[in-house]
Amino acid sequence: METISCHAAHHCYIVNFGGIKDLSSRRSKLPIVRQRRFFFFVVESGLGSSRYSHLDSLKLKRLGRHRSSRKVCALNSYDNVDSSVVTGTNNSYVLDGEEGGSNVTDSGRSIPKVSIPSLPDEDNGDNVAPISSCFWEWKPKFTVHYETSGLENVGSPPVLFLPGFGVGSFHYEKQLKDLGRHYRAWALDFLGQGMSLPGEDPTMQSKNGNKYMLDQESNVWGFGDESETWAKELVYSIDLWQDQVRYFVEEVIKEPVYLVGNSLGGFVALYFAACNPELVKGVTLLNATPFWGFLPNPERSPRLSRLFPWAGTFPLPSGVRKFIEILWQKISDPRSIAEILKQVYADHSTKVEEVFSRIIETTQHPAAAASFASIIFAPQGQLSFKEALTRCQMNGTPICLMYGKEDPWVRPVWGLQVKRQVPDAPYYEISPAGHCPHDEVPEVVNFLLRGWIQNLESNGSIMLPLLDGPENANFNVTKDLEFTREGSRKSVRVRFYGNKLSVWSWLSSHFKPIFEERTH
């Protein structure tokens, strides 16, 4: 299949946080695509535009057709919302100090300081890689949304970003705008999430023995009596996402890639790399979840899986619907989403309004609740996280670890276990940073990712980030990375764990500063 580059779609989002109570009443629909495999959006930038709310200014143009564009949906934001619901207040970690100096801890240790590039700022005239919003029809009715940047950088390394659960490609826009200036970058929405939710109801109703489709304006999809033909075997599982990534790399990118995955995306990246080593140049795990799925895999445990009559297919069984309705009402509430964001971002001064609004938009899709049910009841993958890691190690797949130290869910000990199994994998622990370091401290993650790729592309002639020489790779190194954000100087502490890392040295590095502070 021929890859067609997409026109850059510039978006402008203004989101106030207030009339949250009205959000649940708004529903949205994704455009339904039936003919061509590739198409793209051109969004008329303007105040108050968002991904999908009201029909207004979003236009769809089919590539290769000289016909006028037609409006399919629009995008108005929500007014009068208090941003403190999401952002809260906390320290901004501003540091005053000279570049190239060092910080001194309470215990008297000297921590070197390193100045790193800030994110490019369009308002200051910086060069920012434009982002294109595209769709790719993998199979009939399986339309995948993705964003891309830097396609003009022919010959540069390709990088594919995979998002965590509940978010989408929008969570990597800070990477696409920055790294897209030098690399070719893609960010994918998994099927059943983000803007890769189905364009029509996967179920239909049966009445008096006659089948008929539900009204496409219905607020809820997936709760019919019978599945549509195209959705009979549809389950939003990790195996489906692994296949989705494989076909995307083969048909759209068409060459081996560097994979970067956060949370669920990290598991999928590792799983994909284990099954398709010829398509992978390296894997970066950002607080990757080490497990996914509750129900047994039918191929690995056929007898055990028979004990569970439903495993995420459509339609939802009547016994599951009430449970999902109650659960969905709770977790899709804007107040619940705001609370979750407060948990996973260590620095509450981080602006998360854009992430918040995009998550809210996704929850308003008519298929969101049923898709969520399919995801949480889908069976486990054919490979566990540890098995996938073992395969990658046997295949010699390069792995890099970047973990936010203050993650309340995937704590650093999980990254330590990966490091112990793959000692040669660079392990960077970032603080302060939570579950999504790429969005919370993108300056640091982009700097480390760029340096790691350069190290691999140069066959080691360029040193890994934070290291002064190859001998340093065996030992722990701690440095404070400084950068400017919105006029303020900020500092983030990054600890590189060497190849000779032991459990004792890791525990010592974590608890020794605490004991030292108590003795002073």
Summary of the structure (lengths in Angstrom):
residues: 520
radius of gyration: 23.2
end to end distance: 66.0
largest distance: 80.2
contacts: 1746
relative contact order: 0.13
helix: 33%
strand: 21%
